[in-house]
Amino acid sequence: MSKTYQAIVVGAGPAGSSAALIMARAGLDVALVERGTFPGEKNMFGGVLHRLPALEEIFPDFWDRAALGRHIIKKSVTFMTGDSSFSTVIESGNFDKTPYNGYSIFRPRFDNWLAQEAVKAGATLITRATVDDLVYKDGKLAGVSIVGRTGELLAPVVIAADGVLSFIAKKAGLRQPTFNPAQMAVGVKALIDMPREMIDDRFGLVREQGFANEFVGCTAGVRGGGFLYTNYDSLSVGLVFHLASLRVSGKTPYDLLNAFMEQPQLAKMISGGRLQEYSAHLIPEGGYEMIPELVGDGILVAGDAAALCNATGLNLEGINLASQSGVLAGKAVIEAHQNRNFSKQGLSVYKKLMEESYVIKDLKLYRKAPHMLHNDRIYNEYPELMCSFMEYIYRIDGAPKENLSKLFLKSAKEKVGLGNLLADGFSAWRAL
C-alpha cells in the first residue's frame, strides 16, 4: 500500500516541524515523518533557545504560547584549571524584559509542541517511522520508503530534516558519503533532577528566571567546553568536544563528563541533585564551509542535515537556524506547487531565500571561527593564564605589588608566549 501527499518532511525536529507547519498553513497535504515515539524523544540539547524570527512571524504571541523553560537573565563564562576557576557574569535588567537573551528548553516538550502545531494546521504526523530509502518513479524523486512498513509515502517533493548524519541527503547525492572529523563535534549531557526552590536559591533566581554557564579548560586538554543551564526543576550539564581531538586523545566522552561533574567548581553547583539520564548527539561545527548542496530535483535539505550550526566560541546557535531554514524550505515548496515545478531549478528559490536570510549571512560572517577554535591553547594555556592572573590580583600577602600590565605580559610570556598571544588575538579578531 502507499499513500500520497503533496510534500513529505523527514524529521520532526525544529527544522522539519517548522517546514510542515508553514506548508500545512498554506493548505498543502503534508506528511511529517519522525523515527521516535514522539518528537523530541531524544532529549539532547546543550544550550539556550535564541530568537526565532521565522516562528515569531507565524506566531505573533510565540514567546507566550511556546513550550519554553526559564528565561535566561544571567550568563556566565568560567575558566577552569583543576581546583581554580575565574568567572565573569553578566546580569542585566534588560534581559528580564525581553526574550532576546533566550530561554532554556526541554526538548520533549518544545519539539512535541511545535509538531502538534503543525498537526493543528493540517499536517499528518507519522511517528515510529524510520525512512530507509528514496523512491523514484520515471526517473524522478517520488517519495520515501519506511523501515518495517509495507508500502511507501509518495510526494513530488521531500524535505530532508533528519539530522547531521542525514541519510536522505546522502541518498540524494547532496552531501559527501563521509564527514571530516575536524568539522564535527560530539555533545554529551547529563540531566540532573533538582527541586525548583533549590535551583532558585543556588543561582539567585526568582519567578521564571534562568541561568546559563559556559566553561573553558574543563575538558582535560581535548578541544571543547562545558555548559550548565537551569530548567524548571532540573539542571542540564554537559560537554561538547571536537571529534577529531577527542579521537586523538583516546578518552571517552562519558569519562570526561563524569570528571567534569566531579571538579570542585561544578560539584558545588550540582550537589543535592540526582542524575536522571545521559544523552549524546553529533553536532556539525564546520560552519559555512560544511554546508552541503541545499537543493536537488524534488528535494531540499534543512536544519542539522544542512550543517546549519554557528559555533563562534561565544555562542552555539542551532535551533534558531534550523527553524528559519525549515520555514524557508516550506515557502519554496509552496511556490513550487504554485508553479508545478519540483525540479532543482523550480526549488532553487530556497537557496535564494537562504542567502538573503540571517542564517547564511551569519555563517559567512563567522566562517573563520571554526578554524580559530582548533587552537589547543584556548583550552589549556589561556584558562591557566586567566586563573593565575586573577588569583594574583586578589592575593593580599604583604609583598609589594607589581604593575598589572607588566605582570600580565610576564604571565602571558610564560604560559602562552607573546608571539602566540599576538597571533591568537589577530586570529580571533579576524574570526569574530
MOCORSUL-V805256 format. One record per pair of residues at least 6 apart in sequence whose ideal C-beta (glycine too) atoms are under 7 Angstrom apart, sorted by the first residue. I is the first residue (numbers start at 0). J is the second residue. D is the distance in Angstrom with one decimal. If there is no record, write none. Layout:
# MOCORSUL-V805256
i->{I I}
j->{J J}
d->{D D}
This chain:
# MOCORSUL-V805256
i->{0 0 1 1 1 2 3 3 4 4 4 4 4 5 5 5 5 5 6 6 6 6 6 6 6 7 7 7 7 7 7 7 8 8 8 8 8 8 8 8 8 9 9 9 9 9 9 9 9 9 9 10 10 10 10 11 11 11 11 11 11 12 12 12 12 13 13 13 13 13 13 13 14 14 14 14 14 14 14 15 15 15 15 15 16 16 16 16 16 16 17 17 17 17 17 17 18 18 18 18 18 18 18 19 19 19 19 20 20 20 20 20 21 21 21 21 22 22 22 22 23 23 23 23 23 24 25 27 27 29 29 30 30 30 31 31 31 31 31 31 32 32 32 32 33 33 33 33 34 34 35 35 36 36 37 37 38 38 38 39 39 39 39 39 40 41 42 42 42 42 42 43 43 43 43 43 44 44 45 45 45 45 45 45 46 46 47 47 47 47 47 47 48 48 48 48 48 49 49 49 50 50 50 51 51 51 52 53 53 53 54 54 55 58 62 65 65 66 66 66 67 67 68 68 68 68 68 68 68 69 69 69 69 69 69 69 69 70 70 70 70 71 71 71 71 71 71 71 71 72 72 72 72 72 72 73 73 73 74 74 75 75 75 75 76 76 76 77 77 77 77 77 78 78 78 78 78 78 78 79 79 79 79 79 79 79 80 80 80 80 82 83 83 84 84 85 85 85 94 95 103 103 103 103 105 114 118 128 128 129 129 130 130 130 130 131 131 131 132 132 132 133 133 133 133 133 134 134 134 134 134 134 135 139 139 140 140 140 140 141 142 142 142 142 143 143 143 144 145 155 155 156 156 156 156 156 157 157 157 158 158 158 158 159 159 159 159 159 159 160 160 160 160 161 161 162 162 163 163 163 163 163 164 165 165 165 168 168 168 168 169 171 171 173 173 173 173 174 180 180 180 181 182 182 182 182 183 183 183 183 183 184 184 184 184 184 184 185 185 185 185 185 185 185 186 186 186 186 186 187 187 187 187 187 187 187 188 188 188 188 189 189 189 189 189 189 190 190 190 190 191 191 191 191 191 191 191 191 192 192 192 192 192 193 193 193 193 193 194 195 195 197 198 198 199 201 202 202 204 204 209 209 210 210 211 212 212 213 213 214 214 214 215 215 215 215 216 216 217 217 217 217 218 218 218 218 218 219 219 219 220 220 220 221 221 221 221 221 221 222 222 222 222 222 222 222 223 223 223 223 223 224 225 225 225 226 227 227 227 228 233 234 234 236 236 237 238 238 238 239 240 241 245 252 253 259 260 260 282 283 283 283 283 284 284 284 285 285 286 286 286 286 286 286 286 287 287 287 288 289 290 290 291 291 291 293 293 293 293 293 293 294 294 294 294 294 295 296 296 297 299 299 299 299 301 301 301 301 302 302 302 303 303 305 307 307 307 307 308 308 308 309 309 309 309 309 310 310 310 311 311 311 312 312 320 323 323 324 324 327 327 327 327 328 330 331 331 331 331 334 335 335 335 338 353 365 365 367 367 368 368 371 371 371 374 376 376 376 380 380 381 383 384 384 384 384 387 388 388 391 411 411}
j->{149 150 150 151 153 152 153 154 28 29 30 152 154 27 28 29 154 336 22 27 29 154 156 158 332 30 32 142 143 152 154 157 15 18 19 29 30 31 32 158 160 15 32 130 143 157 158 159 160 161 167 33 160 161 162 31 33 38 110 114 124 110 160 302 321 110 113 302 318 321 322 325 160 301 302 321 322 324 325 31 158 160 302 325 31 38 110 113 114 117 53 54 113 322 325 326 158 160 301 325 326 328 329 29 31 117 122 57 116 117 120 122 57 326 329 330 29 329 332 333 29 117 120 121 122 120 333 333 336 122 123 123 125 152 114 117 122 123 124 125 125 128 130 152 124 125 126 128 128 129 41 126 126 127 111 126 110 111 114 106 107 109 110 111 107 278 105 106 107 190 278 186 188 278 279 280 104 106 186 188 226 235 237 239 226 315 71 101 102 103 211 228 67 101 102 104 318 101 316 319 98 99 319 61 319 322 323 322 323 326 61 322 61 64 98 109 112 108 109 112 102 104 102 103 104 105 209 230 231 102 103 207 208 209 229 230 231 102 207 208 209 94 100 101 102 103 209 210 211 90 94 95 100 208 209 88 90 210 89 211 86 87 88 212 86 87 213 84 86 212 214 264 84 85 215 216 382 385 386 214 215 216 217 262 264 382 216 382 383 386 263 386 390 264 386 385 386 389 100 208 209 228 229 230 230 124 124 145 148 145 146 143 145 161 167 144 145 146 143 144 170 140 143 167 170 171 141 142 143 144 151 153 141 296 297 157 296 297 298 153 151 152 153 154 151 152 157 151 152 297 341 297 298 332 335 341 167 297 298 299 301 328 332 165 167 168 298 300 304 301 302 304 325 167 304 303 304 281 282 283 303 304 281 174 300 304 174 291 300 304 176 295 298 291 292 295 300 291 242 243 246 243 283 284 285 289 242 281 282 283 284 239 240 241 242 282 284 240 242 245 252 279 281 282 237 239 279 280 282 237 238 252 253 256 277 279 235 236 237 278 236 237 256 260 274 277 233 235 275 276 233 234 236 269 272 273 274 275 232 233 272 273 275 232 233 234 271 272 232 231 232 271 204 229 205 268 210 229 210 229 228 229 228 229 228 226 227 224 226 224 225 226 224 377 378 382 378 382 224 225 259 262 224 238 240 255 378 250 255 258 248 378 379 240 244 245 248 250 255 240 241 244 372 373 375 378 238 239 240 241 378 239 237 238 259 237 234 236 268 235 275 269 272 260 269 256 255 256 259 282 252 373 252 279 277 265 266 269 308 289 303 306 308 308 310 369 306 369 309 310 362 365 366 368 369 362 363 366 366 306 305 306 300 305 306 299 300 305 349 350 353 343 346 347 349 350 343 342 343 341 328 331 346 349 321 324 325 328 321 324 325 317 321 324 320 321 324 358 316 317 320 316 320 361 362 365 368 369 372 365 368 431 368 372 358 356 358 353 358 349 352 353 356 349 352 346 348 349 352 348 341 345 346 345 359 430 431 429 430 430 431 426 427 430 423 415 419 423 414 415 415 414 410 411 414 415 410 407 410 406 417 420}
d->{6.3 4.0 4.7 4.4 5.5 5.9 4.5 6.8 5.0 6.1 4.5 6.6 4.5 4.5 4.6 6.7 6.1 6.4 5.5 5.6 4.9 5.3 5.2 6.9 5.2 4.8 6.5 6.2 5.9 5.5 4.4 4.8 4.6 5.2 4.8 6.4 7.0 4.9 6.7 4.6 6.0 6.8 5.2 5.1 6.6 6.6 6.9 5.6 6.2 4.6 5.3 6.8 3.8 4.0 6.3 5.3 3.7 3.9 6.7 4.7 6.7 6.1 6.2 6.2 6.6 6.9 6.5 6.7 4.9 4.5 4.5 6.7 4.0 4.2 2.8 3.9 6.5 5.7 3.9 6.3 6.8 3.5 7.0 6.2 6.6 6.6 6.9 4.2 4.5 5.2 6.4 6.6 6.9 4.5 3.3 5.0 5.0 6.5 6.3 3.9 6.8 4.9 4.1 4.9 4.2 4.1 4.3 6.7 5.7 4.1 5.6 7.0 6.8 5.1 3.6 6.3 4.9 4.5 5.8 6.1 5.1 5.7 3.8 4.1 4.1 4.7 4.8 6.7 6.5 4.4 6.8 5.1 6.0 5.5 6.4 5.9 5.0 6.7 4.9 6.9 5.0 5.1 6.0 7.0 6.7 6.9 4.9 6.7 6.3 4.4 6.4 6.5 5.9 5.7 5.5 6.1 4.1 4.9 4.1 4.2 4.2 6.5 2.9 5.2 6.5 6.6 7.0 4.8 5.5 7.0 5.9 6.7 6.1 4.4 6.8 3.8 6.8 5.0 5.1 5.4 5.2 6.5 4.7 6.4 6.7 5.2 5.4 3.8 6.6 6.0 5.4 6.3 7.0 5.5 4.9 4.8 5.6 4.8 6.0 4.7 6.9 6.2 6.2 6.8 5.3 5.2 6.6 5.5 4.6 3.8 5.3 5.7 4.8 6.3 4.6 7.0 6.4 4.2 4.8 3.8 4.3 5.9 5.5 4.0 5.0 5.8 6.6 5.2 6.1 6.5 4.9 5.7 6.2 2.7 5.5 6.7 6.5 5.6 5.2 6.0 5.8 7.0 5.0 4.9 6.4 6.5 4.6 7.0 5.1 6.3 4.3 4.8 6.8 4.7 6.8 6.5 4.3 4.7 5.3 5.2 5.2 6.6 4.5 4.4 6.8 5.2 5.1 5.4 4.3 6.2 4.9 6.7 6.5 4.8 5.2 5.4 4.1 4.3 5.7 5.8 7.0 4.3 4.8 6.5 6.0 6.0 5.5 5.2 5.0 4.9 5.4 4.3 6.5 4.4 6.5 5.1 5.0 4.5 4.4 6.9 5.0 4.8 6.1 5.6 5.8 5.7 5.2 4.8 6.9 6.5 4.4 4.6 5.8 7.0 6.3 5.9 6.6 4.5 6.9 4.8 6.6 6.0 5.9 6.8 5.1 6.3 5.0 4.3 6.0 5.8 5.2 6.8 6.0 6.8 6.2 6.4 6.0 3.2 5.9 5.5 5.4 5.1 3.7 5.3 6.8 5.4 6.3 4.9 6.9 6.2 4.5 5.4 7.0 5.3 6.3 4.9 6.8 6.4 5.0 5.0 5.9 5.1 7.0 5.3 3.8 4.8 6.3 4.8 5.0 4.8 4.7 5.8 6.3 5.4 5.6 5.0 6.0 4.9 6.8 4.9 4.4 6.9 6.6 6.6 6.7 3.6 4.6 6.1 4.9 5.3 6.4 5.1 5.0 5.2 4.2 5.3 5.7 3.8 4.5 4.0 6.3 4.7 6.8 6.3 3.0 4.9 4.2 6.0 7.0 6.5 6.4 5.3 6.1 5.5 5.9 4.3 4.5 5.5 5.6 6.6 6.0 6.3 5.7 6.9 6.0 4.5 6.7 5.0 5.5 5.6 5.6 4.3 6.2 4.9 6.9 4.8 5.8 6.9 3.5 5.3 5.0 6.4 6.3 6.7 6.0 5.6 5.6 6.0 4.6 4.9 5.9 4.3 6.0 5.3 3.8 6.8 6.0 6.8 7.0 5.3 6.0 4.5 5.0 6.6 6.0 5.7 6.5 4.1 6.4 5.8 4.7 6.0 6.8 5.4 6.5 7.0 4.3 6.1 6.2 7.0 6.8 4.7 6.9 5.0 4.4 6.8 4.5 6.0 5.5 5.8 3.5 6.9 5.3 7.0 6.6 5.4 6.3 2.8 7.0 4.5 5.2 6.4 6.7 6.1 6.4 6.2 6.0 6.6 5.9 6.7 6.8 6.7 5.9 5.2 5.1 5.4 5.0 6.5 6.7 6.8 4.0 3.9 7.0 6.5 6.5 5.6 5.9 5.1 3.9 5.9 6.9 6.1 6.8 5.0 5.6 5.7 6.1 5.0 6.3 5.3 6.9 6.0 6.1 6.3 6.2 6.6 6.0 5.4 5.8 6.6 6.5 6.9 6.8 6.5 6.6 6.2 6.7 6.3 6.0 5.7 6.0 3.9 4.9 6.1 4.6 5.8 6.1 5.7 6.9 6.9 5.7 6.5 5.5 6.4 4.5 4.2 5.4 4.1 6.4 4.1 6.0 5.2 6.3 6.4 6.6 6.6 5.3 5.9 6.3 5.2 6.4 5.5 5.0 5.6 5.6 5.4 5.5 5.3 4.9 5.1 4.5 6.4 6.0 5.3 6.8 4.1 5.0 4.6 3.6 5.8 6.3 7.0 6.5 6.2 4.1 6.0 5.6 6.1 7.0 4.8 6.8 4.2 6.4 5.6 5.8 6.1 6.6 6.4 6.8 5.0 4.6 6.3 6.4 5.5 4.9 6.0 5.2 6.6 6.0 6.0 4.3 5.8 6.4 5.5 6.5 5.5 4.9 3.5 6.5 5.6 5.3 5.0 5.4 6.0 5.1 6.7 6.9 5.7 4.1 4.5 6.6 5.1 6.0 4.2 6.3 6.1 6.4 6.4 5.1 4.8 6.9 5.6 5.9 6.1 4.7 6.0 6.2 5.9 5.4 6.6 6.3 5.1}
